[in-house]
Each structure stands twice: as C-alpha cells, then as structure tokens.
Amino acid sequence: RAQRSRTVHEIAAAYFTPGGQRGWAVGGHGTILRTDDGGEIWRPQRSGTTDYLYRVSFEDDFTGWIVGGESTVLRTTNGG
C-alpha cells in the first residue's frame, strides 16, 4: 500500500526498527522524515544540510547514522 511522505524531494533510503513501527527515510536536499506508526504519518526532521542523503541505519531506537553527498555524515543519539 502506498503511503504519502508529504515531501517534494526524492527519497533514497528508509530504515525501520525491528518492530516495524519506528522508521526514518532520507533523500534529496537533506530530507529526513520520521515515523512512529509504521509509516502512516511521516514527519520532517531538520538535518542541517542540503546535501543529498543516501543511507540511514540505526543500532537501536536512538543511535543512528546517515551518510550523504559531499562526505556528509550525520549521527544522532536521541533518535532525532
């Protein structure tokens, strides 16, 4: 089933925690989106960059990494 992200930018990658409810999506123009309900609602998060973001991965619900163009590496320890 298709779900709307409410962004005009391309989405490159998504990651969901093992329970499948919490997830993040990343893409063009520094886009980061987050869901806490399995993708029903996506909320934008500020990335602080306009670089293209290619990959996202989390080791738990709070600690995650995002990599992108221009050698961009973003890290969070609070899930945000």
N, C-alpha and C positions, 0 to 999 in steps of 0.2 A: 504494500500500500504506500502510495506517495505521501510524503509529508512536506509541508511548506517550511522553509527556513527563514523566510522574510528578509533575505539579503539579496542584493543585486549582484554580488560578487560570486565568482566561481568557487565551488567547494572542492578541495583537492583530497582531503582525507578526513576520516572520522574514527573515533575510538570510544568504545563503551566498556564500562567496568564489567566484571564477570556477571553481576546480577542483571545487567542489561538496562537498568533504569537511568543511570548517570552516564552522560556522554559529552564529548566535545567534537566539534568539527572546525576545520581550518581551511583557509584558501586565499584567494586574491585580495590584494590591498590590505593585508594584515588582519583579515577576518578571523575572528574566533567566536564560535557560538557554543552555548552550553545548554544541556537539557537535564532535567532531574526526573523526567517522567517517560523515559523510553523514546523520546523524540516527538511527543505530541506537541510540545511547546519548546521552541528554541529561543534563547535569549542571548543577545550580543554581549561580549566581554571586550574590554579595552585591551589592545595588545601593545600599544605604544610604538607601533611601526606600520609603515605602509608597504613593506616588503611582502612578496608572495610567500605564504606559509604552506609547506609541503607535507609535513608529517606531524602527528601528535601521538603521544604514548604516555600512559600513567602507570606508576608502580603500585599505587593504591588510590583511594578516593581523593587524596590531597596533593600528592607529589607527582608532578608531570613535567614533560619536556615537549617543546615544539621547535621544529627546525624549519628554516626557510631560506629564501634567496639572500644574496649579499652577506652570507655567513651568519645569518640571524639564528640565535639560539635563545629561546625563552624557557624559563623554569618557574614553576610555582610550587609552593609548599602548603598552600591553603585551598587548592582546587580552583583558584580564581585567576 
